[in-house]
Amino acid sequence: MTELTRRGFNKGLGATTALGALSLSGIAPATAAGKAQVVVVGGGFGGATAAKYIKRFDPKIGVTLVEPSKRFVTCPFSNTVIGGLNTIDYITHGYDALKGLGVEVVHDSAAAVDGAKKQVRLAGGGSIGFDRCIVAPGVDFRWEAIEGLDAGTAARIPHAWKAGAQTLLLRKQLEAMADGGVFVISPPVNPFRCPPGPGERISLVASYFKTAKPRSKIIVLDPKEKFSKEGLFKEGWAALYPGMIEYRNLAEDGLVRRVDPASRTLYTDFGEETGDVVNFIPAQKAGKIAQVSGLADKTEWCPIHPRSFESTLQPGVHVIGDASIAAPMPKSAFTASTQAKVCAEAVVNLLRGAAPGAPKFINVCYSLVGENYGISVAMVYGYRDGRIVKIEGSGGLSPSGATPEFRRKEADYTRGWYESISRDIWG
């Protein structure tokens, strides 16, 4: 990976695209009838970014953000809390900066988004009208895919794939585990939020064990043939945690068929594994608000027009972040943020009677293998023939066989990335 790739992407946090001239949905400019109103549902990396940048692009547009939590806990860097490198406060952010920009923040859940009536119905009662709506619903879980699991079993076998209480629960379980215990983790099938996330979690739990519980073991049951940045992660595991991690993929009986939460046992086709602590991350789908609002198709993800992220199913409603079908872009925090900026500018132009042009997107994903050992992958995406495409020759991957100093710098870049994007959104 080039120096420009590693450093330049952090500088590209504010990058968006220039947009052009005709309305996709044929709606007359909302500004002609008075002050335009945009409602953003979800205050995470996608939603909070969209709310901020609409106000930046046109302060006259009224923006309302609907988000139930008064303090947002990020999934990025939640693995550092699980691994004991940070506290939960480090990954917790408020909405005062958005309010300071003129965004009205409503702390309630959206019960439904009605594109035809142009209303967001609130769980607490009442509704909010809009000219355009941006939905950043995140993910929910397909509990039914694994026998023995449901939402209630997460109190014993945490997924910790939504940050907050689940993050703290998994951390407490690891702290309570005796030295010499077994931690079993089962990542989800594709597609899912943050493809390199399980690899980082395995790494940072191993980092904690190396210091506090050196006789402990990690067993990974992965239902996939391969995982994101696999070669780099395994290189790091061999260097930092030799003999501690047993990784089994689909070909090595890594597919879990059934779970017994009471005994913390995971059953595969040919065997079973019991852990002192078990972290099972279920298969995923678009968040509930997308499902109940008719924004998801039969795949349970949300199809969109890639120039504006307007839903193909509900005109006037845009879907960004993990829930959207935007391959080849991964489902990541940086992806959600860059999609939000493109979508925000598209919405502003649509409200003025103009249409989106051809956008460009960026994604960079840093992972910590240890406190001073970082790896990364980056890519630039464009738009061609109605699709999002990778731009040939852009981006890159951390090299294998790098020096400890190189890995230390990448760890520094990882921390810098998190602080930069957090400031950009909530700071």
C-alpha positions as CSV (number, residue, x, y, z in Angstrom):
1,M,0.0,0.0,0.0
2,T,1.3,3.4,-0.9
3,E,1.9,6.2,1.6
4,L,-0.8,8.2,-0.2
5,T,-3.3,5.4,0.3
6,R,-2.6,5.2,4.1
7,R,-2.6,8.9,4.8
8,G,-4.7,10.3,2.1
9,F,-7.8,8.4,2.9
10,N,-8.1,10.1,6.3
11,K,-7.9,13.5,4.5
12,G,-10.6,12.3,2.2
13,L,-13.2,12.1,5.0
14,G,-14.9,15.2,3.6
15,A,-14.8,14.1,0.0
16,T,-18.1,14.1,-1.9
17,T,-19.1,14.3,-5.6
18,A,-20.2,17.1,-7.8
19,L,-23.9,16.6,-8.9
20,G,-25.7,17.6,-12.0
21,A,-29.1,18.4,-13.5
22,L,-32.5,16.3,-13.9
23,S,-34.7,14.9,-11.1
24,L,-34.7,11.1,-10.8
25,S,-38.2,10.9,-9.5
26,G,-39.7,13.9,-11.5
27,I,-40.6,15.8,-8.3
28,A,-40.6,19.6,-8.6
29,P,-38.1,21.4,-6.4
30,A,-39.3,21.4,-2.8
31,T,-37.7,24.8,-2.2
32,A,-40.3,26.3,-4.7
33,A,-43.1,25.5,-2.2
34,G,-41.2,26.7,0.9
35,K,-38.5,25.4,3.2
36,A,-37.6,21.8,2.3
37,Q,-37.7,19.2,5.1
38,V,-35.4,16.2,5.3
39,V,-35.8,13.5,8.0
40,V,-32.9,11.2,8.7
41,V,-33.6,7.9,10.5
42,G,-30.7,6.5,12.5
43,G,-27.8,8.5,14.1
44,G,-24.9,6.2,13.4
45,F,-22.0,6.6,10.9
46,G,-24.4,6.9,8.0
47,G,-27.3,8.9,9.4
48,A,-25.4,11.4,11.5
49,T,-23.1,12.1,8.6
50,A,-26.0,12.7,6.3
51,A,-27.7,15.0,8.7
52,K,-24.5,17.1,9.2
53,Y,-23.6,17.4,5.5
54,I,-27.1,18.3,4.3
55,K,-26.8,21.3,6.7
56,R,-23.3,22.0,5.5
57,F,-24.4,21.9,1.8
58,D,-27.6,24.0,2.4
59,P,-28.2,25.4,5.9
60,K,-31.7,26.5,4.8
61,I,-33.0,22.9,4.6
62,G,-34.7,21.7,7.7
63,V,-33.1,18.5,9.0
64,T,-34.6,16.3,11.7
65,L,-32.6,13.3,13.0
66,V,-34.6,10.5,14.6
67,E,-32.4,8.4,16.9
68,P,-33.5,6.6,20.1
69,S,-30.2,6.8,21.9
70,K,-28.9,10.0,23.4
71,R,-25.4,8.7,23.3
72,F,-24.2,6.6,20.4
73,V,-21.8,3.7,21.0
74,T,-19.7,2.8,17.9
75,C,-19.1,-0.7,16.6
76,P,-15.7,0.5,15.3
77,F,-13.2,0.2,18.1
78,S,-15.7,-1.8,20.3
79,N,-13.2,-4.7,19.9
80,T,-10.6,-2.5,21.7
81,V,-13.1,-2.4,24.6
82,I,-13.6,-6.1,24.5
83,G,-9.8,-6.6,24.4
84,G,-9.2,-4.2,27.3
85,L,-7.4,-1.5,25.4
86,N,-10.1,1.2,25.9
87,T,-13.2,1.9,28.0
88,I,-16.7,2.2,26.7
89,D,-16.5,6.0,27.1
90,Y,-13.9,6.2,24.4
91,I,-16.4,4.9,21.8
92,T,-19.5,6.8,23.1
93,H,-20.5,10.0,21.4
94,G,-23.3,12.6,21.7
95,Y,-25.3,14.8,19.3
96,D,-24.6,18.3,20.7
97,A,-22.4,19.2,17.7
98,L,-25.2,18.3,15.2
99,K,-27.7,20.3,17.3
100,G,-25.3,23.2,17.1
101,L,-25.5,23.1,13.3
102,G,-29.2,23.4,13.4
103,V,-30.2,19.7,13.2
104,E,-33.3,18.9,15.2
105,V,-32.6,15.7,17.1
106,V,-35.6,13.6,18.2
107,H,-34.7,10.8,20.6
108,D,-37.3,8.3,19.6
109,S,-37.6,5.2,17.4
110,A,-39.0,5.3,14.0
111,A,-41.9,2.9,13.8
112,A,-42.4,3.2,10.0
113,V,-41.4,5.3,7.0
114,D,-44.2,6.0,4.6
115,G,-42.8,7.1,1.3
116,A,-46.3,7.7,-0.3
117,K,-47.5,9.9,2.5
118,K,-44.0,11.3,3.1
119,Q,-44.2,10.7,6.8
120,V,-42.0,9.0,9.5
121,R,-44.2,7.6,12.2
122,L,-42.7,7.6,15.7
123,A,-42.9,4.8,18.2
124,G,-43.6,7.3,20.9
125,G,-46.6,8.7,19.0
126,G,-47.0,11.3,16.3
127,S,-45.2,11.6,12.9
128,I,-42.8,13.9,11.1
129,G,-43.4,15.0,7.5
130,F,-40.6,15.1,4.9
131,D,-39.8,16.1,1.3
132,R,-37.0,13.5,1.3
133,C,-36.1,10.9,3.9
134,I,-32.7,9.2,4.5
135,V,-32.8,5.9,6.3
136,A,-29.7,4.4,7.9
137,P,-31.2,1.4,9.6
138,G,-28.0,-0.7,10.3
139,V,-28.5,-4.4,10.7
140,D,-30.6,-6.9,12.5
141,F,-30.0,-10.6,13.0
142,R,-31.4,-13.7,11.4
143,W,-31.9,-15.6,14.6
144,E,-34.0,-18.3,12.9
145,A,-30.9,-19.4,10.8
146,I,-29.4,-21.3,13.7
147,E,-31.3,-23.8,15.9
148,G,-31.2,-22.9,19.6
149,L,-30.7,-19.2,19.2
150,D,-33.1,-16.3,19.6
151,A,-32.8,-12.7,20.7
152,G,-33.0,-13.8,24.4
153,T,-30.0,-16.1,24.2
154,A,-27.7,-13.1,23.6
155,A,-27.8,-12.5,27.4
156,R,-25.8,-15.7,27.8
157,I,-24.1,-16.0,24.5
158,P,-23.4,-12.4,23.4
159,H,-23.1,-11.4,19.8
160,A,-21.5,-8.0,20.6
161,W,-22.2,-6.9,17.0
162,K,-24.2,-4.0,18.2
163,A,-22.1,-1.9,20.5
164,G,-23.0,-1.0,24.0
165,A,-24.4,-3.4,26.6
166,Q,-23.4,-6.4,24.5
167,T,-19.8,-5.1,24.3
168,L,-19.6,-4.8,28.1
169,L,-21.2,-8.2,28.6
170,L,-18.6,-10.0,26.4
171,R,-15.8,-8.1,28.1
172,K,-17.1,-9.1,31.6
173,Q,-17.4,-12.7,30.6
174,L,-13.8,-12.7,29.3
175,E,-12.6,-11.1,32.5
176,A,-14.4,-13.7,34.6
177,M,-13.0,-16.6,32.7
178,A,-10.3,-18.6,34.4
179,D,-6.8,-18.7,32.9
180,G,-6.7,-21.9,30.8
181,G,-10.3,-21.4,29.6
182,V,-11.6,-21.6,26.1
183,F,-13.1,-18.8,24.1
184,V,-15.2,-20.0,21.1
185,I,-16.2,-17.5,18.4
186,S,-18.4,-18.1,15.4
187,P,-18.4,-15.3,12.7
188,P,-21.4,-14.9,10.4
189,V,-22.0,-15.9,6.8
190,N,-21.7,-13.2,4.1
191,P,-22.9,-10.5,3.8
192,F,-22.5,-8.9,7.2
193,R,-21.4,-5.7,8.9
194,C,-17.7,-5.1,9.0
195,P,-16.1,-8.1,7.2
196,P,-12.7,-7.8,9.0
197,G,-14.4,-7.3,12.4
198,P,-14.3,-11.0,13.5
199,G,-10.5,-11.2,12.7
200,E,-9.8,-8.1,14.7
201,R,-11.9,-9.4,17.6
202,I,-10.1,-12.7,17.6
203,S,-6.8,-10.8,17.6
204,L,-7.6,-8.4,20.5
205,V,-9.0,-11.1,22.7
206,A,-5.8,-13.0,22.0
207,S,-3.9,-9.9,23.0
208,Y,-5.8,-9.8,26.3
209,F,-5.2,-13.5,26.9
210,K,-1.5,-13.2,26.2
211,T,-1.1,-10.7,29.1
212,A,-3.8,-11.8,31.5
213,K,-4.7,-15.4,30.8
214,P,-1.7,-16.9,28.8
215,R,-2.9,-20.5,29.1
216,S,-6.2,-19.8,27.4
217,K,-7.2,-20.9,24.0
218,I,-9.4,-19.5,21.1
219,I,-11.4,-21.7,18.8
220,V,-12.8,-20.1,15.7
221,L,-15.7,-21.8,13.9
222,D,-16.1,-19.9,10.6
223,P,-18.9,-20.9,8.2
224,K,-17.1,-19.3,5.2
225,E,-14.2,-20.5,3.0
226,K,-12.2,-17.4,3.7
227,F,-12.4,-14.1,5.5
228,S,-11.4,-10.5,5.0
229,K,-7.6,-9.8,5.2
230,E,-7.2,-13.5,6.2
231,G,-3.5,-13.7,5.2
232,L,-2.5,-10.6,7.1
233,F,-4.5,-11.7,10.2
234,K,-3.0,-15.2,10.2
235,E,0.5,-13.7,9.7
236,G,-0.1,-11.6,12.8
237,W,-1.5,-14.4,14.8
238,A,1.6,-16.6,14.1
239,A,3.9,-13.7,15.1
240,L,2.1,-12.5,18.2
241,Y,0.0,-15.5,19.5
242,P,1.6,-18.7,18.4
243,G,-0.4,-21.8,19.4
244,M,-3.3,-19.8,20.9
245,I,-5.8,-19.6,18.0
246,E,-7.3,-22.6,16.3
247,Y,-9.1,-21.5,13.2
248,R,-11.5,-23.8,11.3
249,N,-13.3,-22.7,8.1
250,L,-16.2,-24.3,6.2
251,A,-14.0,-27.0,4.7
252,E,-12.7,-27.8,8.2
253,D,-16.1,-28.3,9.9
254,G,-16.5,-24.7,10.8
255,L,-20.2,-24.4,10.0
256,V,-22.3,-24.3,13.2
257,R,-25.7,-26.0,12.9
258,R,-27.1,-25.8,16.4
259,V,-26.3,-24.0,19.7
260,D,-27.1,-25.0,23.2
261,P,-27.0,-21.7,25.2
262,A,-27.3,-23.4,28.6
263,S,-24.1,-25.5,28.2
264,R,-22.4,-23.0,25.8
265,T,-21.9,-25.7,23.2
266,L,-21.8,-25.2,19.4
267,Y,-22.6,-28.3,17.2
268,T,-21.2,-28.7,13.7
269,D,-21.8,-31.5,11.2
270,F,-19.1,-33.7,12.7
271,G,-18.4,-32.5,16.2
272,E,-19.0,-30.0,18.9
273,E,-17.2,-27.3,20.9
274,T,-17.9,-26.1,24.3
275,G,-16.6,-22.7,25.5
276,D,-16.2,-21.1,28.8
277,V,-17.1,-18.0,26.9
278,V,-19.0,-18.2,23.5
279,N,-19.4,-15.3,21.1
280,F,-21.8,-16.3,18.3
281,I,-22.4,-13.6,15.7
282,P,-25.6,-14.4,13.8
283,A,-26.3,-14.0,10.1
284,Q,-27.6,-10.5,9.3
285,K,-30.2,-8.5,7.3
286,A,-31.2,-4.9,7.0
287,G,-32.5,-3.3,10.2
288,K,-36.2,-3.6,11.3
289,I,-37.3,-0.2,10.1
290,A,-36.3,-1.1,6.6
291,Q,-38.2,-4.4,6.7
292,V,-41.5,-2.9,8.1
293,S,-41.3,0.1,5.7
294,G,-41.0,-1.9,2.5
295,L,-37.4,-0.8,1.8
296,A,-36.0,-4.4,1.7
297,D,-36.5,-6.9,-1.1
298,K,-36.6,-10.7,-0.8
299,T,-32.8,-10.7,0.1
300,E,-33.8,-8.7,3.2
301,W,-31.4,-6.0,2.1
302,C,-32.3,-2.7,0.5
303,P,-31.9,-2.1,-3.3
304,I,-31.0,1.5,-4.2
305,H,-30.1,3.7,-7.2
306,P,-26.3,4.0,-6.7
307,R,-26.1,7.6,-7.9
308,S,-28.3,8.9,-5.0
309,F,-29.0,5.9,-2.8
310,E,-32.7,6.5,-3.4
311,S,-34.7,3.3,-2.8
312,T,-35.8,1.4,-5.9
313,L,-38.9,0.4,-3.9
314,Q,-39.9,3.7,-2.2
315,P,-39.3,6.8,-4.2
316,G,-38.3,9.8,-2.1
317,V,-36.7,7.6,0.5
318,H,-32.9,6.9,0.5
319,V,-31.1,4.0,2.2
320,I,-27.4,4.3,3.2
321,G,-24.9,2.2,5.1
322,D,-25.0,-1.4,6.1
323,A,-28.6,-2.0,5.0
324,S,-28.1,-0.9,1.4
325,I,-27.2,-3.2,-1.6
326,A,-24.1,-1.4,-2.8
327,A,-21.7,-4.1,-3.8
328,P,-18.8,-4.1,-4.4
329,M,-18.6,-1.7,-1.5
330,P,-18.3,-3.5,1.9
331,K,-20.6,-2.9,4.8
332,S,-18.3,-0.7,6.9
333,A,-18.4,2.5,8.9
334,F,-16.3,4.4,6.4
335,T,-18.5,3.1,3.6
336,A,-21.6,4.4,5.4
337,S,-20.0,7.8,6.0
338,T,-18.9,8.2,2.4
339,Q,-22.3,7.0,1.1
340,A,-23.9,9.5,3.4
341,K,-22.0,12.4,2.0
342,V,-22.8,11.4,-1.6
343,C,-26.5,10.9,-0.6
344,A,-26.6,14.2,1.2
345,E,-25.4,16.2,-1.8
346,A,-27.8,14.2,-4.0
347,V,-30.7,15.0,-1.8
348,V,-29.8,18.7,-1.7
349,N,-29.7,18.8,-5.5
350,L,-32.9,16.8,-5.9
351,L,-34.7,19.3,-3.6
352,R,-33.4,22.0,-6.0
353,G,-34.7,20.1,-9.0
354,A,-31.3,18.8,-10.1
355,A,-30.2,15.2,-10.4
356,P,-27.2,13.3,-9.2
357,G,-24.2,13.0,-11.4
358,A,-21.7,10.1,-11.4
359,P,-20.4,9.7,-7.8
360,K,-17.1,8.5,-6.5
361,F,-16.8,6.7,-3.1
362,I,-13.9,5.7,-0.9
363,N,-13.4,3.1,1.8
364,V,-10.6,2.4,4.1
365,C,-10.7,-0.3,6.8
366,Y,-8.0,-0.5,9.5
367,S,-7.7,-3.4,11.9
368,L,-5.7,-3.9,15.0
369,V,-4.0,-7.3,15.3
370,G,-2.3,-6.1,18.5
371,E,-2.0,-2.8,20.3
372,N,1.0,-1.9,18.2
373,Y,0.2,-4.0,15.1
374,G,-2.1,-2.6,12.5
375,I,-3.2,-3.7,9.0
376,S,-5.4,-2.0,6.4
377,V,-7.2,-2.2,3.1
378,A,-8.5,0.7,1.0
379,M,-10.4,1.1,-2.3
380,V,-11.9,3.9,-4.5
381,Y,-15.2,3.2,-6.2
382,G,-16.8,4.9,-9.2
383,Y,-20.1,4.7,-11.1
384,R,-20.4,3.1,-14.6
385,D,-23.3,1.6,-16.5
386,G,-25.7,2.0,-13.6
387,R,-23.4,0.2,-11.1
388,I,-20.9,1.0,-8.5
389,V,-17.5,-0.3,-9.6
390,K,-14.0,-0.5,-8.3
391,I,-11.6,2.0,-9.9
392,E,-8.7,0.0,-11.3
393,G,-5.4,0.7,-9.7
394,S,-6.8,2.4,-6.7
395,G,-6.5,1.5,-3.0
396,G,-4.4,-1.3,-1.8
397,L,-3.6,-3.8,1.0
398,S,-1.0,-3.7,3.7
399,P,2.0,-5.8,2.6
400,S,2.8,-9.1,4.1
401,G,6.2,-9.5,5.8
402,A,6.3,-5.9,6.9
403,T,8.6,-4.7,9.6
404,P,7.4,-4.2,13.2
405,E,7.9,-0.4,12.7
406,F,5.5,-0.5,9.7
407,R,2.9,-2.4,11.7
408,R,3.3,0.1,14.6
409,K,2.7,3.0,12.2
410,E,-0.4,1.2,10.8
411,A,-1.7,0.9,14.4
412,D,-1.2,4.6,14.8
413,Y,-3.1,5.3,11.6
414,T,-5.9,3.0,12.9
415,R,-6.3,5.2,16.0
416,G,-6.0,8.3,13.9
417,W,-8.7,7.1,11.5
418,Y,-11.1,6.5,14.4
419,E,-10.5,9.9,16.0
420,S,-10.8,11.7,12.6
421,I,-14.0,10.1,11.6
422,S,-15.6,10.5,15.0
423,R,-14.7,14.2,15.0
424,D,-16.0,14.6,11.5
425,I,-19.4,13.1,12.5
426,W,-20.0,13.9,16.2
427,G,-17.3,16.4,17.1
